[in-house]
Amino acid sequence: MTSGHCILSHGFESGPNATKVKALADAAQRLGWTHERPDYTDLDAKREVSDLGDVYARIDRLLGLARAAAERGPVVLAGSSLGAYISGAVSLHVRPAALFLMAPPIQMGPAPRLQAADVPISVLHGWDDELIPAAEVVAWTQPRRARLLLVDDNHRLERNVDASADAFARLLQSL
């Protein structure tokens, strides 16, 4: 018997075996949650669509996976950077049990601002994120009363892989 299912979405030009995403998968497994790590690398390579590949195809792919998982039970969406953005977008269509967002882009060019369902949200972000100012993330999380952990790191959060996994575990344990 599992507690639910986690879908862990990697960032742009990363992959399903990225260190942070793997650490989240390990944390979920330890707590009895099943998990999957979709591969979006084929969509990231579509530079003719945008500088960030095919973001809307990423959303569609995650939406299909989330709908299928939600039919089986509770689902938690988690993602890093662009993976966080698409997790938020999909949460509006498939109400997850919670969202876990690492280095979430609040605004990406002409795309709509980051949105998210009214569910428990936990965010981990680097004070020195060179792409997404910490102040934007603070302002986004405040009205949502999201749990926010700001760490001494940059966009990649490489020095805080364990902190990411621990924060994710705390979110799962709270459900």
C-alpha positions in Angstrom: 0.0 0.0 0.0 1.4 3.4 -1.0 0.6 6.8 0.4 0.3 8.3 -3.1 2.2 9.1 -6.2 4.8 11.8 -6.9 5.6 13.2 -10.4 9.0 14.8 -10.4 9.7 17.2 -13.3 13.3 18.2 -14.2 14.4 21.6 -15.2 15.3 22.9 -18.7 18.3 21.1 -20.3 18.4 18.7 -17.4 17.0 15.2 -17.3 15.1 12.7 -15.2 18.3 11.5 -13.6 19.3 14.9 -12.4 20.7 14.9 -8.9 17.9 17.0 -7.2 15.1 15.0 -8.9 16.7 11.7 -8.0 17.0 12.9 -4.4 13.3 13.7 -4.3 12.5 10.3 -5.7 14.6 8.6 -3.0 12.8 10.7 -0.3 9.4 9.7 -1.7 10.3 6.1 -1.9 11.5 6.0 1.8 8.1 7.4 2.8 6.1 4.9 0.8 5.2 7.1 -2.1 5.5 5.8 -5.7 7.1 8.2 -8.1 8.0 8.8 -11.7 10.4 11.2 -13.4 9.2 12.1 -16.9 11.8 12.9 -19.5 11.3 16.2 -21.3 14.7 16.4 -23.0 13.1 15.8 -26.5 10.9 18.9 -25.9 13.7 21.0 -24.5 15.6 20.4 -27.7 12.9 22.1 -29.8 14.6 25.5 -30.0 12.5 26.4 -33.1 9.5 26.7 -30.7 11.2 29.0 -28.1 14.4 29.5 -26.2 13.0 27.1 -23.6 11.9 24.4 -26.1 8.3 23.4 -26.2 6.9 24.5 -22.8 3.3 23.9 -23.8 4.1 20.3 -24.9 5.8 19.8 -21.5 2.6 21.0 -19.8 0.5 18.6 -22.0 2.8 15.7 -21.2 2.7 16.3 -17.5 -1.1 16.8 -17.6 -1.6 13.4 -19.1 0.6 11.7 -16.5 -1.0 13.7 -13.6 -4.6 12.8 -14.8 -3.7 9.1 -14.9 -2.1 9.2 -11.5 -4.9 11.1 -9.9 -7.3 8.4 -11.0 -5.3 6.0 -8.8 -5.1 8.2 -5.7 -3.3 11.2 -4.2 -0.7 12.8 -6.4 2.0 15.3 -5.6 3.6 17.4 -8.3 7.2 18.5 -7.8 9.6 20.3 -10.1 12.8 22.3 -10.5 12.9 25.5 -12.5 10.9 24.9 -15.7 9.7 21.7 -14.1 8.3 23.8 -11.2 6.6 26.1 -13.7 4.8 23.3 -15.5 3.9 21.6 -12.2 2.1 24.8 -11.1 0.3 25.1 -14.5 -0.9 21.5 -14.4 -2.0 21.8 -10.7 -4.8 24.1 -12.0 -6.3 21.2 -14.0 -5.5 18.2 -11.8 -5.8 19.2 -8.2 -2.8 17.6 -6.5 -2.5 16.9 -2.8 0.5 19.3 -2.8 3.1 21.1 -4.8 6.9 21.2 -4.3 8.6 23.9 -6.3 12.4 24.4 -6.5 13.7 27.6 -8.1 10.3 28.4 -9.6 10.3 30.9 -12.5 7.6 33.5 -11.6 7.6 35.0 -15.1 9.0 33.6 -18.3 8.9 36.0 -21.2 5.5 36.1 -22.9 4.2 33.1 -21.0 1.6 33.6 -18.2 3.0 34.3 -14.7 3.4 31.2 -12.6 0.1 30.0 -11.2 -0.8 27.2 -8.8 -3.9 25.5 -7.4 -4.9 26.4 -3.8 -3.1 23.3 -2.3 -0.3 23.0 0.2 2.8 24.5 -1.5 6.4 24.2 -0.4 9.1 26.2 -2.2 12.9 26.0 -2.0 14.8 28.9 -3.6 18.4 30.2 -3.7 19.1 33.7 -2.3 21.7 34.1 -5.1 19.5 32.7 -7.9 20.9 34.5 -11.0 17.8 33.8 -13.1 14.9 34.4 -10.7 15.3 37.0 -8.0 14.5 35.7 -4.5 12.3 38.8 -3.9 10.0 37.7 -6.7 9.6 34.3 -5.2 8.9 35.7 -1.7 6.2 38.0 -3.2 4.6 35.1 -5.1 4.6 32.8 -2.0 3.3 35.3 0.5 -0.4 35.5 -0.6 -0.5 31.7 -1.0 0.9 31.2 2.5 3.3 28.7 1.0 6.1 27.2 3.0 9.3 28.9 1.7 12.9 27.9 2.4 15.5 30.3 1.1 19.0 28.9 1.0 22.5 30.1 0.4 22.7 28.9 -3.2 22.2 29.9 -6.9 19.6 28.7 -9.4 21.0 25.2 -9.7 20.7 24.6 -5.9 23.6 22.2 -6.1 24.7 22.9 -2.5 21.3 22.1 -1.2 20.3 18.8 -2.7 19.9 17.3 0.8 17.9 20.3 2.0 15.7 19.9 -1.1 15.0 16.2 -0.2 14.4 17.0 3.4 12.0 19.8 2.6 10.1 17.5 0.2 10.0 14.7 2.8 8.5 17.2 5.3 5.8 18.1 2.8 4.9 14.5 2.1 4.8 13.7 5.9 2.4 16.6 6.4 -0.2 15.1 4.0 
